[in-house]
Amino acid sequence: MEKDSLLVLSGGMDSVTMLYKYIDRIALAVTFDYGSNHNAREAACAADICRRLGVEHLLIPLGFMGQYYKSALLSGADAIPDGSYAIDNMKLTVVPFRNGVMLAVACGLA
């Protein structure tokens, strides 16, 4: 089978599962460093898994997001609210159009 796909790979459980499921089709895995609290750990995992599987991997910095967007997700682990997934708590962790920015870059690479 021809490798005809690009995968946005956070290094978390969902995207790593997708990588393993479609390994025969993945030509390139892309991880974005946008400064979230867990980004460094997950990006390191993504790079290591790609190295082990022989998948080309790019780490693309999106540091500007932390400069222009305000979110508890970008402000350190202590800024993440404790408690339930109530709407007021969830709003604090939103990074506006984060996935849209990543998708636009991934589409450009594809």
C-alpha positions as CSV (number, residue, x, y, z in Angstrom):
1,M,0.0,0.0,0.0
2,E,1.2,3.5,-0.9
3,K,1.9,5.9,2.0
4,D,-0.5,8.7,1.2
5,S,-1.4,10.2,4.6
6,L,-0.2,12.8,7.0
7,L,-1.1,12.4,10.7
8,V,-1.3,15.1,13.3
9,L,0.3,13.3,16.2
10,S,0.1,14.9,19.6
11,G,1.8,12.0,21.4
12,G,-1.3,11.3,23.4
13,M,-3.2,8.0,23.5
14,D,-5.7,8.8,20.7
15,S,-3.3,10.0,18.0
16,V,-0.7,7.3,18.9
17,T,-3.5,4.6,18.5
18,M,-4.3,6.1,15.1
19,L,-0.6,6.0,14.1
20,Y,-0.5,2.3,14.9
21,K,-3.8,1.5,13.2
22,Y,-2.8,3.3,9.9
23,I,1.0,2.8,10.1
24,D,1.1,1.4,6.5
25,R,-0.4,4.7,5.1
26,I,1.3,7.3,7.2
27,A,4.0,9.1,5.2
28,L,4.5,11.9,7.8
29,A,3.6,12.6,11.4
30,V,3.4,16.2,12.6
31,T,3.5,17.4,16.2
32,F,2.7,21.0,17.1
33,D,4.4,22.7,20.1
34,Y,2.0,25.4,21.1
35,G,3.1,25.6,24.7
36,S,0.4,23.7,26.5
37,N,1.2,22.3,29.9
38,H,1.7,18.7,28.7
39,N,3.2,19.6,25.2
40,A,6.8,18.8,26.0
41,R,6.1,15.4,27.4
42,E,3.7,14.4,24.6
43,A,6.0,15.8,21.8
44,A,8.9,13.7,23.2
45,C,6.7,10.6,23.1
46,A,5.6,11.4,19.6
47,A,9.2,11.7,18.4
48,D,10.3,8.5,20.1
49,I,7.4,6.5,18.8
50,C,8.0,7.7,15.2
51,R,11.7,6.9,15.5
52,R,10.9,3.4,16.7
53,L,8.4,2.9,13.9
54,G,10.5,4.5,11.1
55,V,7.9,7.2,10.4
56,E,9.2,10.7,9.4
57,H,8.3,13.2,12.1
58,L,8.2,17.0,12.2
59,L,7.9,19.1,15.3
60,I,6.4,22.5,14.4
61,P,6.6,25.4,16.9
62,L,3.5,27.5,17.4
63,G,4.8,29.6,20.2
64,F,2.9,32.6,19.1
65,M,-0.3,31.0,20.5
66,G,0.9,31.6,24.1
67,Q,1.7,35.2,23.3
68,Y,-1.7,36.1,21.8
69,Y,-4.2,33.6,23.3
70,K,-5.1,33.5,27.0
71,S,-5.9,30.0,28.4
72,A,-5.2,28.1,31.5
73,L,-3.9,25.3,29.3
74,L,-1.0,27.7,28.3
75,S,-0.4,29.2,31.7
76,G,1.1,26.3,33.7
77,A,-0.4,23.3,35.5
78,D,-1.4,25.4,38.5
79,A,-3.7,27.5,36.3
80,I,-5.9,24.4,35.3
81,P,-9.1,24.6,37.4
82,D,-9.9,21.7,39.8
83,G,-13.3,20.2,39.9
84,S,-15.9,19.1,37.4
85,Y,-16.2,19.6,33.7
86,A,-18.6,22.4,34.3
87,I,-18.9,24.9,31.5
88,D,-17.1,27.7,33.5
89,N,-14.1,25.4,34.2
90,M,-14.0,24.2,30.7
91,K,-14.0,27.8,29.2
92,L,-10.8,28.5,31.1
93,T,-8.8,25.8,29.2
94,V,-9.9,26.7,25.6
95,V,-7.2,27.8,23.2
96,P,-9.1,29.7,20.5
97,F,-9.0,28.0,17.1
98,R,-6.1,25.8,18.1
99,N,-7.2,22.9,16.0
100,G,-8.0,25.1,13.1
101,V,-4.4,26.6,13.1
102,M,-2.9,23.1,13.3
103,L,-5.2,21.8,10.5
104,A,-4.2,24.7,8.3
105,V,-0.5,24.0,8.7
106,A,-1.1,20.2,8.2
107,C,-3.1,20.9,5.0
108,G,-0.3,23.0,3.7
109,L,2.2,20.2,4.3
110,A,-0.1,17.6,2.8
